[in-house]
Amino acid sequence: MAPKYRIRYVDPHFNERFAKLPQEMQKRALQLLGEVANTAPLKGRPCGYQHGTGNLSDCRKLYFDDTDDRDPRYRLVYRVLPSEQAPAEIEVITVGLKYTTTADGERETVYERVGQLLNRI
């Protein structure tokens, strides 16, 4: 059965990022995305504005991990389009660890990546 809301991906490297997730985290991310696309487009918490990310207030974030005994390390960031009041599409922006290290050794947050992907920073 097709999801209630169409899913579209923004990150051109989404498949690579997804493949790097541990298998259990891949399953959890797909489960969460399924919930969002089928029944709960507003499930994620709203993002906001941070100096290093730009204005992400039109985005939502889902936290997940393999255990409940620590703060979740992984994020799935998406938008509901054309609006949260009239959802028709889920635009998945990116997925991955909250904190990563770039190829040049710099620390990057998933939210900075979202800001870059959406040309907000």
GIJO-V907500 format. One line per field, one symbol per residue. phi: phi as a letter, one per 40 degrees, with the letter a starting at -180 (. if undefined). psi: psi as a letter, one per 30 degrees, with the letter a starting at -180 (. if undefined). burial: 1 if it has 24 or more other C-alpha atoms within 12 Angstrom, else 0. Layout:
phi = ???
psi = ???
burial = ???
This chain:
phi = .cccbcbbbcccbdcccccccddccccccccccccccbbbcbdccccbbbdcbgcbccbbbbcaacaccacdcbbbbabbbcaccbcbabbccaaicdbbbcccgccbccccccdcccfcb
psi = kklekkkkkejfgeeeeeffkleeeeeeeeeeeeeefefifgelkklbkkeffajgfgllkkkllflgglkkflkjkllklflffikfkjjkellakeklklfggkkkleeeeeeeeghf.
burial = 0000101011100100110010001101100111011101111100100000100111111111100000001111111110010000111111111100000000001111111011000
